[in-house]
Amino acid sequence: MSGVSEAAASVLPEDAGQALLIGRVWDLDSGGPRVVAVSGEAVFDLHRLAGTVSELLELADAAQTVRTALLDPDLSEPRWATSDVVSASLAGDTTRPHLLAPVDLQVIKACGVTFVDSMIERVIEERCAGDAGRAAEMRELVGRALGGSIGAVRPGSPEAAEAKRILIAEGLWSQYLEVGIGPDPEVFTKAPVLSSVGLGAGIGIPAFSSWNNPEPELVLIVTSGGQVVGATLGNDVNLRDVEGRSALLLGKAKDNNASSALGPLIRLFDGSFTLDTLREEEILLRVDGPDGYRLEGRNSVARISRPFEELVAATHGRHHQYPDGFALFTGTLFAPTQDRDEPGQGFTHRFGDVVTIRSRHLGALVNRVGASEELPEWTFGLRQLFGYLAAQRPQPAEPSGR
């Protein structure tokens, strides 16, 4: 990739030269987060244009406004080198300017069970308690009952209703199938505002979980009016043992210290990059363990069972508004079954695992797994942000004496 260092190229989109990338950097000089744009080897400070990413994205044409700002020294200034900021982020060095999660005031929402194939595997695993022999038998039973693959069934369709009737008759129904092929998708709140972590930060697994995994996902960035204006990558860290006990424990399974990772940057839509571009996006996952273990996976967005527009409409509308916008995890096809330790026990994280989530158009989100109880506490909330923004306002000039 021309114009940037090897470190920067490792996390930026393959076509970064054409990409319009925005995010947030922790500025040590002012002691707070700055809205930035990344262009080549320069990171531009956009604080004169907007105090928050939410504010920036609410502009009538945010993409064109950013492009104009990059050419106007009165609206932006190149503050940092991309390679320096990326290197500090990947090293987890908070004593230097580093990337934060690229959203701020947006609510973090998430959709679950949006890929039918992984949904079926999840139900099979639960039914069979990890017994591979029983899993094969159960998979065959489901295939016979449905007369083919359920992956082609359109959620909410008459065919889905018939599949539901057959599965109930076979004693195979569950809450996951309800949201997987029923009329309504699962939408939940993943994390509080400002709690997500960014590139290079630790991602948290709490001590009470012994079966967990990463969830590589495409994350849509949506304005207060329900318009999708860009996208980023996300890790919807999941505690399988907790959620498996009861769907009512979803909050405990999904929302813990450093359990939501987003980044590295938001790519805004423009003439060459649109929502349609993302419909065929391939999201790759790699987990490199401190023990030499490696897990690889793929989330093929083209196999999602519900269109993006349906997921956004289920989240935002007359029934629910988001005045500061929202980030929407769209779900994952990936469900790790590869054994890590004992045969039949499947995959679970170890502290020190390095998780890399990558796609062609959005770059790479890299994080290291740690204990939620030992990772840096979330301390910079709304009160701190508002105080910081107030301190950045230009002070009125003192009246001149006579």
N, C-alpha and C positions, 0 to 999 in steps of 0.2 A: 504494500500500500504506500503510494508516494506521498511525501509531505509530512509523515508522522513517524515516530520511533517504533521500534519493534514492540515495546511494551504497550504503547497506545494501540497499535494495529491489532494486538492480541484480543482487545475487548471492543473495538469499534466495528460497525457493520462492514461487510466486504466492500460495499460501494460507498464508503464514508465520504468520499469526495463529492458525491451528489446528495448526501443525506443532510437534512435539517435537524440538528440534535440539540436538545435543551435538557437542563437538569439543575442540580444544586451542588454548590461547593461550600464547605465550611471554611469561612474566611477568618484566619487568626487575627488579622489586623483589627477587624471590627467586632470579633467575637460572636459571629452568628452566620446563618446560611444566606448565600447570595444566589439569585437566579442567574444561570449562565447559559451560553450557547457555545458549542464546541465546533470549531472550523479548522481542519487541518491540525497544525501543532499549536494553535492558540485557543485558549479558553477565555471567552469574552464575558465580562461582568455586565449584566443587564439591569442592575439595581435602579438605574435612572428610568428604565422603562416599566419595571414592575417589581414590587416587593416580594411577591409570591408567585409560584408557578400557576396557582389557581387564578390569580389576577391576570397573568399574562394570557392564559388560554381563554379567558372570557372576552378578549378583544375581538372586534368584528372579523378580522383576518389575521390571526396570530402568526401564521406562517409567513405571510408577506411582511408583516410588521417586524418580525425578527430578521428577515433578510435585509430589510431597509436599515435596521439598527446596526447591523454588522458593518455597514458602509458609512455610518454617521458617528463621528467621535463624540457628539453631544448626547447620544443615546446609549453608547456602549464603549467599553475600553478593553483591550487585551490585557488581562491581569496575570495569567499564569500560562505555563507551557503544558500542553496536554500530557506529554510524557511524564512530567513531574507529578501532576495530579493523579494520573493513573497509577504510577509507581507507588506513590504514598498510599493510595487506596488499597492496592493489592497487598501491600506489606502490612496493612492495618495500622499505619503510622498516623495517629491523630495529632501529632505535634507539627504536622505539615498540612497545607491545604489538601483536602481530600473530598471525593464524591460522597454525597449523601443519597438516600432514596430520592428519585427525581420528582416525587410529588410532595405536597405539603398539606394544604387544607382539604384535599379531596378525601372522601370517605373510602375506605378499602373494602370493597364488596367482592364476593366470589361465587362462582357457579360450580356446583358439584354434579357428578354423574352425567356429564355431557358427551361421553364416548361410550357407546353401547357395548362394544367388545370388552373393554376393561371392566365395565359394570358387571357383565356376566361372569367374568373370571373372579371378580371380588365376591360375588354371591356364592360361586362354587367353592372358593377357598373357605368361606365362612361355614358353609354347610358341611364341608368335609374335614374341617379342623386340620388341614395340612397334609392329609393322607393322599398321596399322589395317585394311588390305585383307585380310591373312591372318586377322586376328581375326574379321572378319565371316564369312569362309569356315569358320573353325574353329567358331564359334558355331553356324552352320547344320549342320555335321557332327555336333556334339554333340546338337542338337535332333533330327536325323534318327535318330541312333543310339538315342536314348532314347524316341523317339516322343512327345515333349512336354517340358515343363519338369521339370528335376530338382529344382526348388525344392519340389515337393510330396512328394518322397520322404522317408519317415520313416527316420532313421538306424537301422541295425541290423535293419530289417524285411526280409521276403523280397523286397520290391520293390527295396530297396537292394542286396541281394545280386545280383539280376538286373541292376541298373544297373551294378554293379561288373563282372560278367561281360562285359557289352556293351562297356564302356569299355576293359577289358583287350584285348578282341578288336580294338578300333579303335586300340590303341596309345596310349590317352589316360589311362592310370592314373597316379597320382602319390601321394606320401605325404599330400598335402593332402586328396585325395579319400578316402583311407583313414579319416582322423579326421573328415572331414565327413559321410560317410554310412555309415561302418562302425559296429560295435557299441560302440566305446569312444571317448569324447571325448578331445581333447587337453587335458591339465591340466599346467601347469608352474609353477615358482616364478619370479615376475616380479622380485622385489626383496628384499633383506635386510630384516629387522625394523628399523624406525626410519629407513630411508633415503628414504622417500617425501617429496616436497615438497607444500606446500599452496597455497592461494589466493594468487596474485600472485607466487609464486616463479618463478625461471627454470627452464625445462625444457631438458635437455641433449641435444645432438647431438654425438657425438665427431668428431674431425677425420678419422677414417678412413672416414666415410660420406658419400656424395654422392647417395644416393637414399633418402629417408626421408619419413615422414608421421606425423601424429597419428592416434590411434585412440580416438574417443569411445566410452566404455563405461559401462554400468550396473555398479556394484560392490556385491555383496551383503556384508553384515556378519554373520558367523556366529560363534556361541559355541563353546566347547570341546565342548559336547554335540551340535553339528551343527545347532543351531536358528538359523534366519535371523531376526534381530531388527531389522534396519534396512538402510539402503542409502545410498550416496553416489555421486558421479560420479568417473570416472577417465579419465586419458589414458595409454594403454598405448603410449608412444612407440615407434615401430617403425623399424628400419633395413632397408629392403627389399633393398638391395644385399647386405647381409651375410647375411641369412637366405636370400636367393635363391641364393647360392653353394652352401649346404648347410644342410639342416635341423639338422645337428649343430652349427651355429654359432648356434643359437637363444639361448643364454646371452649370447653376444657381441652379438647383435642387440637383446636386450631389457633387459639389466641393465648400465647405465652410470650415471655420476654424474648425478643429477637426472632419470633417465629414467622415473620413476614419479610421477605427480601424482594426488592425491586431494583431494576437497573439494567445496564449501567446508566442509560439515558433514555429520554423519551424521543422517539423519532416522530416528527410532525408530518402529517399528510401534505403532499404537494402534487405537482403534475406527474411525477414519476413514481410516487409511492402513495398508494391508496388503500382503502379497506379491502378492495379486491385482491391486492397484492398479498395480503395476509391469509387469504382463504386457502392458499396452497403452501403456507410456510411450514417448514420442517424444523422442529425444535429438538436439538440434540442434548442429551444428558450424559455426563461422565462423573463418576464418583471415584476418587483416588484415596484409598485408605492409608493410614500410617503403617499398616501391616503389609503393604504391598498389594492389597486387594483392589480390583478394579471392576466397576459396574458400568455398563453402557446401556443407554436406552434412547428411545425416540418418541416424540409426540407429534404425530402427523395431523396438523390442524384440518386438513381436507376431510378427515374422517369424523369430524365433529357431527353430532346428531341433530343439533339445532343451529340455525344460522345466527350470526352475530346479532343481527337486528332483533331477533326474538329474545335473546338474552338481555339486551339493553332495554327492550320494552318491558320485560318482566321486572326489571330493576327500577326503572324511572318512568313516570307518567303521572296521570291525575291521582293515582293511588299513593305516590311517593315522590318527593322532590329532594334535590340535592343542590342547594344554592351555591356551594363551592365546587361542584362537580364531583366526580368519583372515578376511581380506578377499578376495573372489573376483571378479576381473574376468570378465564373462560373455561377452565377445567383441563384435565389431562387424560391422555390415552395410556400413559405409562403406569403400570402396576407391577412392581418388582417381585418376581417369584424365585429369582436365582438364589441358591443357598450361599450363605456367607460362612457359617460355622458348621453346625450340625446338620446332617441331611434331613430335609423336610421342615427345617425351621425358617427357610426363606431369608430375606434380607432385612437387616436393621442397621442403623447408623452406629458408628463408633466415634467418640470424640477425636477430633483431628482429621476427620474426613474432609477432603476438599471437593466441593460440589461445583461443577461448571455447567451452566445452562447456556446454550449457544444457538443462534440462528443467523441465517445469511443477512437478513435485512435489519436486525436489531442488535447484533454484536454478541457479547458474552457477559453473563453475570456470574461472578466467582465468589464463593463464600466458604468459610471453614466452620465445621460443626463444633459447638462447645456446649457446656452445661448452661441452661437458662439462668440458673442460680448464680453462676460465676461470671457470666458475660457482663459487660457494662450495663448498668441499670438505665432504663429510659427516664431521663430527667428533663429533657427539653420539650415542654408541652406548649399548649396554646398561650398560656399566660407569659411564658418566657419569649415566645415568638412575637407576641404583640408588644411586649416591652422592648424587644430588640428593634422592631420596625419603628416604634415611636422614637427611639434614640437616633435612628438614621435620618429622620426628617430634618431638612435644613432649618436652622434656627433663625427666627426673624432678626433683622438687623436692629442693633441698639439705636434709639433716636439720637441724632447728633446734638450736642450741646451748643448753646449760643455764647 
